[in-house]
Amino acid sequence: MLGRFIKMFALCAGVTVVSVASTHAVMAQTYPTQPIKILIGFGPGSAADILARLVGKQMESNLGQPIVIENRPGNSSMIAAETVARAPADGYTLFMATIANTLNPAETKSNFNLAKALAPVVLLGIVPNVLVAHPSVPANNLAELIALAKSKPETLTFGSSGYATASYMAAELFNEKAGTKIPMVPYQGGSNQAVSDLLAGRITLMFNVAATLAPQVEAGRLKAFAVAQSKRASIMPDVPTLSEAGMTGYDAGIWIGLLAPAGTPPAIVDKLSAAANAALSNEGVRAALKQQGTDPVGGSPKEFADFIHADIEKWVAVLASSPNTAK
């Protein structure tokens, strides 16, 4: 009797699995049949917002359905992330994630795991950070800057847009890899005040968005040492990467990518990824992104999932070893 029950249970379970798989296959074949919504955790005009609108417009043509952009800022974009994580896993509600979503778990030890709560679709782009200094800093390359930081640590300060933000963490990673202890000066409410103080010489160093600082570098009001990502920034093609300048393995670009709720059928994720990659290959889209200071990336869902996992691990380790972290 027990054996018959086990066989019946196994048969029912098998039928259920086949039924679910069949349903997913049908969903993928007909998807999409209605507008797709992309939630962004930052306001209009942010890098994530601009990228979503540029890529989303092209994805509409590829998918044959409207893409609606909805800005839902708050809590370092976690409100938008958690909203999408609770949405039906049908591919009609997506999230535009950024580096903030891998910094949050490192800073707050949040139980929200981006890679588990959401299904990575594609890494869309990188907004390059650049390391700049006030012209009064007596160093002209990375080696000279590190030597100065070690011999006269009191002469340098790192400004940032707040504790555990992208600019702050880029500086922490620099200190870790260079073996320096350049003090941190975190500003509240964004980077504008930090940039103003840098231009005035009240702080000496900063990592910030290359597109924002490029005019100041070109005018000679700041000097650029290196960009903080693995490849050169299209908006500053003559500035080397930190790896090229001698800091091997350094990568702290501000990434932006698309995710769906966990459990979204892989075929739908693949269809979204293909549409996004096709949008990124459009020359008009690429030119518009580069003009805004964003370098298009692309790739597979698996590559993006691996990227997110590695990014979380990196920042958790950096904060854990940082002397500026409250223990």
C-alpha positions as CSV (number, residue, x, y, z in Angstrom):
1,M,0.0,0.0,0.0
2,L,2.8,2.4,1.0
3,G,4.7,1.5,-2.2
4,R,1.6,2.3,-4.3
5,F,1.2,5.6,-2.5
6,I,4.8,6.6,-3.1
7,K,4.4,5.7,-6.8
8,M,1.3,7.8,-7.1
9,F,2.9,10.7,-5.3
10,A,5.9,10.6,-7.6
11,L,3.7,10.4,-10.6
12,C,1.6,13.4,-9.4
13,A,4.8,15.3,-8.6
14,G,6.1,14.5,-12.1
15,V,2.9,15.7,-13.7
16,T,3.1,18.9,-11.7
17,V,6.6,19.6,-12.8
18,V,5.7,18.9,-16.4
19,S,2.6,21.1,-16.1
20,V,4.7,24.0,-14.6
21,A,7.3,23.7,-17.3
22,S,4.6,23.6,-20.0
23,T,3.0,26.7,-18.5
24,H,6.3,28.5,-18.4
25,A,7.0,27.5,-22.0
26,V,3.7,28.9,-23.2
27,M,4.3,32.1,-21.2
28,A,7.7,32.6,-22.8
29,Q,6.3,32.0,-26.3
30,T,3.6,34.6,-26.0
31,Y,5.5,37.1,-23.8
32,P,5.1,40.0,-23.7
33,T,1.4,40.6,-24.2
34,Q,1.1,43.8,-22.1
35,P,3.2,46.8,-21.1
36,I,6.3,46.2,-19.0
37,K,7.1,48.4,-16.0
38,I,10.7,49.2,-14.9
39,L,11.0,50.6,-11.3
40,I,14.0,52.9,-10.6
41,G,15.1,53.6,-7.0
42,F,16.3,57.1,-7.9
43,G,14.6,60.3,-9.2
44,P,14.3,61.5,-12.8
45,G,17.6,62.6,-14.3
46,S,19.7,60.1,-12.4
47,A,22.1,57.9,-14.4
48,A,19.9,54.9,-13.8
49,D,16.8,56.9,-15.0
50,I,18.5,58.2,-18.2
51,L,19.8,54.7,-19.0
52,A,16.4,53.1,-18.4
53,R,14.7,55.5,-20.7
54,L,17.3,55.2,-23.5
55,V,17.5,51.5,-23.5
56,G,13.8,51.0,-22.7
57,K,12.7,52.9,-25.7
58,Q,14.7,50.7,-28.0
59,M,13.5,47.5,-26.1
60,E,10.0,48.6,-26.9
61,S,10.8,48.1,-30.6
62,N,12.4,44.7,-29.9
63,L,9.6,43.4,-27.7
64,G,6.6,45.0,-29.3
65,Q,5.2,46.4,-26.1
66,P,5.4,49.7,-24.2
67,I,7.9,50.0,-21.4
68,V,6.8,52.3,-18.6
69,I,9.5,53.9,-16.4
70,E,8.4,54.5,-12.8
71,N,10.7,56.4,-10.4
72,R,10.3,55.2,-6.8
73,P,13.2,56.7,-4.8
74,G,13.9,56.0,-1.1
75,N,16.2,54.1,1.2
76,S,19.1,53.9,-1.3
77,S,16.7,52.3,-3.9
78,M,15.8,49.5,-1.6
79,I,12.1,50.4,-1.6
80,A,12.0,49.9,-5.4
81,A,14.0,46.7,-5.1
82,E,11.7,45.1,-2.5
83,T,8.6,46.2,-4.4
84,V,9.8,44.3,-7.5
85,A,10.9,41.3,-5.4
86,R,7.2,41.0,-4.2
87,A,5.8,41.4,-7.7
88,P,4.5,38.4,-9.8
89,A,7.4,36.6,-11.5
90,D,5.9,37.0,-15.0
91,G,8.4,39.5,-16.5
92,Y,6.1,42.5,-16.4
93,T,7.7,44.3,-13.4
94,L,11.4,44.8,-13.5
95,F,14.0,46.7,-11.4
96,M,16.9,48.9,-12.5
97,A,19.6,48.1,-9.9
98,T,22.8,50.0,-9.2
99,I,25.9,49.6,-7.2
100,A,23.8,50.9,-4.2
101,N,22.1,47.5,-4.1
102,T,25.4,45.7,-3.5
103,L,26.7,48.3,-1.1
104,N,23.5,48.1,1.0
105,P,24.1,44.5,2.2
106,A,27.7,45.4,3.0
107,E,26.8,48.5,5.0
108,T,23.6,47.3,6.8
109,K,24.0,43.5,6.9
110,S,20.5,43.5,5.4
111,N,18.8,40.2,4.9
112,F,17.7,41.3,1.4
113,N,19.9,39.4,-1.0
114,L,19.8,41.0,-4.4
115,A,20.9,37.9,-6.3
116,K,18.3,35.7,-4.5
117,A,15.3,38.0,-4.3
118,L,15.7,39.1,-7.9
119,A,16.7,37.3,-11.2
120,P,19.6,39.1,-12.9
121,V,18.8,39.9,-16.6
122,V,21.7,42.0,-17.9
123,L,24.4,44.3,-16.8
124,L,23.5,47.4,-18.9
125,G,26.3,49.9,-18.2
126,I,29.0,51.3,-16.1
127,V,29.2,55.0,-15.0
128,P,33.0,55.5,-14.5
129,N,34.4,57.0,-11.3
130,V,37.6,58.9,-11.6
131,L,40.2,59.7,-9.0
132,V,41.0,63.4,-9.0
133,A,43.0,65.8,-6.9
134,H,43.2,69.5,-6.2
135,P,46.1,71.0,-8.4
136,S,48.0,71.9,-5.2
137,V,48.7,68.2,-4.5
138,P,52.4,67.7,-5.3
139,A,52.0,64.4,-7.2
140,N,51.6,63.8,-11.0
141,N,50.9,60.1,-11.2
142,L,49.6,57.2,-9.0
143,A,53.0,56.1,-7.7
144,E,53.9,59.7,-6.6
145,L,50.5,60.0,-4.9
146,I,50.9,56.8,-3.0
147,A,54.4,57.8,-1.9
148,L,53.1,61.1,-0.7
149,A,50.2,59.5,1.2
150,K,52.7,57.2,3.0
151,S,55.3,59.9,3.8
152,K,53.0,62.8,4.6
153,P,49.6,61.3,5.4
154,E,48.4,64.5,7.1
155,T,48.5,66.4,3.8
156,L,45.8,64.4,2.1
157,T,42.0,63.9,2.6
158,F,39.4,61.9,0.7
159,G,36.1,63.6,0.2
160,S,33.0,61.5,-0.5
161,S,29.2,61.8,-0.8
162,G,28.6,60.0,2.5
163,Y,29.4,56.9,4.4
164,A,29.4,53.6,2.4
165,T,28.4,55.4,-0.8
166,A,30.1,54.6,-4.1
167,S,32.7,57.4,-3.8
168,Y,33.4,56.5,-0.2
169,M,33.9,52.8,-0.9
170,A,36.1,53.5,-3.9
171,A,38.4,55.5,-1.6
172,E,38.3,52.7,1.0
173,L,39.3,50.2,-1.7
174,F,42.1,52.5,-2.8
175,N,43.5,52.7,0.8
176,E,43.3,48.9,1.1
177,K,45.1,48.2,-2.1
178,A,47.7,51.0,-1.7
179,G,48.4,50.3,1.9
180,T,47.6,54.0,2.8
181,K,45.5,55.6,5.5
182,I,44.2,58.7,3.8
183,P,41.5,60.1,6.1
184,M,37.9,60.2,4.9
185,V,35.6,63.2,5.0
186,P,32.1,62.0,4.2
187,Y,29.6,64.7,3.2
188,Q,25.9,64.4,3.6
189,G,23.3,65.0,0.9
190,G,25.3,64.0,-2.2
191,S,28.6,65.0,-3.7
192,N,28.0,68.7,-4.7
193,Q,29.4,70.1,-1.4
194,A,32.4,67.7,-1.6
195,V,33.2,68.8,-5.1
196,S,32.9,72.5,-4.1
197,D,35.3,71.9,-1.2
198,L,37.7,70.0,-3.5
199,L,37.8,72.8,-6.0
200,A,38.5,75.2,-3.1
201,G,41.3,73.1,-1.7
202,R,39.6,72.3,1.6
203,I,39.9,68.6,0.8
204,T,42.5,67.2,-1.6
205,L,41.2,64.0,-3.2
206,M,38.0,62.4,-4.4
207,F,36.5,59.6,-6.4
208,N,33.5,60.9,-8.4
209,V,31.6,60.4,-11.6
210,A,33.9,61.1,-14.6
211,A,31.2,62.9,-16.6
212,T,30.7,65.4,-13.7
213,L,34.4,66.1,-13.2
214,A,35.6,66.0,-16.8
215,P,35.0,69.8,-17.4
216,Q,36.9,70.7,-14.3
217,V,39.8,68.4,-15.3
218,E,39.8,69.9,-18.9
219,A,39.9,73.4,-17.4
220,G,42.8,72.5,-15.1
221,R,40.9,73.1,-11.9
222,L,41.4,69.5,-11.0
223,K,43.9,66.8,-12.1
224,A,42.9,63.3,-12.9
225,F,45.1,60.3,-11.8
226,A,43.1,57.3,-13.0
227,V,39.6,56.0,-13.7
228,A,38.2,53.5,-11.2
229,Q,37.2,50.6,-13.4
230,S,38.7,47.8,-15.4
231,K,38.4,49.6,-18.8
232,R,39.1,53.2,-19.8
233,A,36.2,55.5,-19.7
234,S,34.9,56.7,-23.1
235,I,34.4,60.2,-21.7
236,M,38.1,60.3,-20.5
237,P,39.9,58.1,-23.0
238,D,43.3,59.5,-22.2
239,V,43.1,58.8,-18.5
240,P,44.5,55.4,-17.5
241,T,42.7,52.9,-15.3
242,L,44.0,52.4,-11.8
243,S,45.1,48.9,-12.9
244,E,47.1,50.4,-15.8
245,A,48.6,53.0,-13.4
246,G,49.9,50.2,-11.2
247,M,47.0,49.2,-8.8
248,T,46.3,45.7,-10.2
249,G,42.7,44.4,-10.0
250,Y,41.1,47.7,-8.9
251,D,37.5,48.0,-10.1
252,A,34.9,50.4,-8.5
253,G,32.8,51.6,-11.4
254,I,29.2,52.5,-10.7
255,W,27.2,49.8,-12.4
256,I,23.6,49.7,-13.5
257,G,21.6,46.6,-14.5
258,L,18.2,45.1,-15.1
259,L,16.6,42.4,-12.8
260,A,13.3,40.6,-12.6
261,P,11.5,38.9,-9.6
262,A,13.1,35.7,-8.6
263,G,11.3,32.7,-10.2
264,T,10.7,34.5,-13.5
265,P,10.8,31.7,-16.1
266,P,14.3,31.5,-17.6
267,A,13.0,31.8,-21.1
268,I,11.4,35.1,-20.3
269,V,14.6,36.3,-18.6
270,D,16.5,35.3,-21.7
271,K,14.0,37.1,-24.0
272,L,14.4,40.3,-21.9
273,S,18.2,39.9,-21.9
274,A,18.2,39.5,-25.7
275,A,16.1,42.6,-26.2
276,A,18.3,44.7,-23.8
277,N,21.5,43.5,-25.5
278,A,20.0,44.3,-28.9
279,A,19.2,47.8,-27.6
280,L,22.8,48.2,-26.3
281,S,24.1,47.3,-29.8
282,N,22.1,50.1,-31.4
283,E,24.6,52.8,-32.4
284,G,22.2,55.6,-31.5
285,V,21.7,54.2,-28.0
286,R,25.4,53.7,-27.5
287,A,26.2,57.2,-28.7
288,A,23.6,58.7,-26.4
289,L,24.8,56.7,-23.4
290,K,28.4,57.7,-23.9
291,Q,27.4,61.3,-24.3
292,Q,25.8,61.0,-20.8
293,G,29.0,59.4,-19.4
294,T,27.8,55.8,-19.3
295,D,29.7,53.0,-21.0
296,P,27.4,50.3,-22.3
297,V,28.2,46.7,-21.3
298,G,25.7,43.9,-22.0
299,G,26.1,40.2,-21.5
300,S,24.2,37.1,-20.3
301,P,22.0,36.7,-17.1
302,K,24.6,34.3,-15.8
303,E,27.4,36.8,-16.2
304,F,25.4,39.4,-14.4
305,A,24.6,37.0,-11.6
306,D,28.3,36.3,-11.1
307,F,29.1,40.0,-11.2
308,I,26.6,40.8,-8.5
309,H,27.8,38.0,-6.2
310,A,31.4,39.1,-6.6
311,D,30.5,42.8,-6.0
312,I,28.7,42.0,-2.7
313,E,31.6,39.9,-1.5
314,K,34.1,42.6,-2.4
315,W,32.4,45.4,-0.5
316,V,31.6,43.3,2.5
317,A,35.3,42.5,2.8
318,V,36.4,46.2,2.2
319,L,34.1,47.5,5.0
320,A,35.1,44.7,7.3
321,S,38.7,45.6,7.1
322,S,38.2,49.4,7.0
323,P,39.5,51.4,10.0
324,N,36.7,53.9,9.3
325,T,34.0,51.3,9.9
326,A,32.3,51.4,13.3
327,K,33.1,48.1,14.9
